[in-house]
Amino acid sequence: MTSRWARLISSGLAAGAVISVGEWAAHYVWLARAWTDAFAALGKTPTSWALFIPVNFCVGILLVWGYRWLSDRYGHGPRTALRTGLTAWIIFWVIPTLTMQPLNIFPNRLLGLTILVGLAQGVLASVLGAWLYEGMRWPPAVVATTGAFRHSGRRQGIQ
């Protein structure tokens, strides 16, 4: 495995860890009662959320791969990482969650909170994964104050 692929996978696993911790904190701690009540209204009991853990790591790897792919077009840095995170949020949180809304299975408030939590997780995981992939070379304060990265599709400033 080349160094670039190893970096992509390890950065993606870190991004996946961010998503997994966020999912645990949001759904198992903060929204646990709401999920239990929603399933009880269906006559069901949630059995395990463990299946989502490997999926979260796969999403993390896809985030970093997406960042790598988009960085050829938009340049390296936090703006591209943000684009990647927003794209993943739409694909992995917004669309699947909104498809459940017309079925009237879960309360709209719970679905909305799931989408909002996914926004935070997707963006944070994408920015962290991209930053690690880039070798931790673009501290946000430096990028914000120097304008080191632009939308030109090529890297400028910080090397």
N, C-alpha and C positions, 0 to 999 in steps of 0.2 A: 504494500500500500504506500503510495507516495506521501510525502510530507503534507502536501496540500489536502489530500483526502483525509489524512489522520487529523489535521487541524480542523477540517470541516466537521468531521464526526464528533470530535471531542468538544468543539464549540457548540454543536447541535445538542449534545447530551447535556451540557450546562444549561442551554436554553430550555430543554425539556424538563430539567430539574426545577427551573423557575415556574414553568407551567404546572408541574405536579404539585409543588408547594402551594401555589396559588389556588389550584383546584381543591386541595385538601383544606386550606384555610377557609375558602369561601363556601364550599359545599358540605364539608364534613363538620366544620366548626360553626361558622356564621349562619348558614342556611339549612343546617341539619334538621331542625324542627319543621321548617317549611317543606322540605322534601319528604320527610316522614309523613306529614299531614297530607301532602298531595298524593302520595302513594296509597295512604290509608283510604282516601276518598275513592280510589280505584279498586279498593279491596286487595291491595298488594302490599308487600313489605319489601323495601329495597334490600337486596341480599349483599352485594359487594360492589364497591366502586373500583376494585383492584384492576379490572380489565382496562380502565382508562390510563393506568400508569405507563405501560409500554407504548400506548398510543400517544401519550403526551411527549415521550422521548422521540418518537417518530416525527411528530409535528415540530419539535425543536430542531431536528436535523433538517427537515424541509425548510424551516425558516432560514437557517444559515445557508443552505443550498440556494434558496430563492434570493437571498441577499447577494450571494456571489454572482448569480446570474444577472440580477438587476444592476449590480455595480459596474458591469461592462457598459451599460447604457447610461446610467445616471451618475456614475462616479462613486468612489468609496467614501463612506462616512455615515454620520447619523441620519441625514435626510433619506438616504437610500434604505437604511435600516428601518426607519419609520414607515416608509412606503411598503416595505416587505411585511412589517408587522400589521399594518392596516389591511393589506391584501389577505394575509392569513386570517385575520380577524373576521373579515367578510366571509371567507370560504369555510372556515372551521367553526365559527361561533354564530354569526348572524344568520346565514342561510339555513343551517340545520335547525337552529332554534326557532326561527320564524316559520319553518315548515310545520312545526308542531302547534303553532298558535291556532290555525283554523280547526284543528281537531278537538280543541277545547279539552285537552287532557290535563294540562297543568295550568295553574293560575298565571295570568298575564304578568303579574308583578314578579313572579319567580322567573319567568322567561326573560323579562326585561333585565332583572338583576344578573342573570346568567350572561346575557349579552354584554352588559357593562363590565362585569368581572373579566370576561374574555378580552375586552379591549385593553384593560390594564395588563393582563397576562401576555397577550400577543405582542404588544408594543414593547414591554419591558424585556421579554424573552428575546425578541428580535434584536433590540439594541445591544443587550448583553452578549448574545451569540455573535453578532457581527463584530463587536468590539474585540472579543476574544479571538475571532477568526483573523482579524487584522493585526493580531499581535499586540493588542492593547495600545495602539499608536495614535488614537485620536481622542484625547480627553475632551469631553464636551465643552469645558470652559475655553480651551484653546481654540477649538473649532468655531465656537460662537463669537469670540472676540476678534479672530483673525480672518474669518471667512475663508479658511484654508481649503474647503471643498466647495465646488460649484457644480451646477447642473450641466456642465459642458460634456460630461461623459469621460473626462480624463482627470487624473489626480493633479492637484496643484498645491503648492505650499508645503505642508508637512510631508515628509517622505518616510 
